[in-house]
Amino acid sequence: MSFENSGPLVQQPSSTDLSFIAGTGGVTAGQFVYISGPSTVSPTTGAQEWVGIVKVGAAAGKICTVMTGKVKARITASGTINPGDLVISAAGGVGVTNNTPTTKHCLCDTGASNGGQAIVIP
């Protein structure tokens, strides 16, 4: 089975997708997001608790889809992320390696260099 494609969800049938309203500025597929208001999500602003990874982005005030279950998801790397690294959210909703996290984290499956697309398991 190949996990390669161009979307944020790589391949996993057990994902739990939830609908939210995109906050100010909107959200983009692959961003880590947090609850920023009632039924509203926004990109993370640093290392913080997050609800999931955006599957289908949306403009501010529109409905977006967020993956919240055990899935393989494609994210944008900030710095180098290697397979096996623990990944936390960073400003702009990107992921960064932090092998001693104090907030919610993912496990890297397929690494990437800065700005590249890593595959993580939330």
Order of alpha helices (4+ residues) and beta strands (2+ residues): beta-beta-beta-beta-beta-beta-beta-beta-beta-beta
